[in-house]
Amino acid sequence: MFKTNDAALDAFIAAKIEIDVLLAMLAHSADHFGSDPDEANWGHVGTLKHYLEKLREITDMAS
């Protein structure tokens, strides 16, 4: 059985809503992702570099 366009639209909207929720979570960067900037260490740098790598991968695919 084939899904109708209505079902595809519902799935598209659900995925977009989930993406919007995840993007809103990135606003957490305003507080340095819960880290104290005065206590930053190379582990924090590595974590942020990992986030950056994944974000670049996503933006490259989306553009």
C-alpha positions, 0 to 999 in steps of 0.5 A: 500500500502506498502512503498518500501525500497527506501522510508524507506531509504529516511525516514531513511536518513531524520531522520539521518540528523535531528539527526545530526542537533540536535547533532550539536546544542549541540556544543552550550555547549562550550559557557555554553549553553548561560549562564555566568558561573560566574552567574550560579545558581541552576536553571542553574544546574537544566536545565543542569541536565535535559539535562543530564538525557535526553541525558543519556536516548537517549544514553542508547537506542542507545547503 
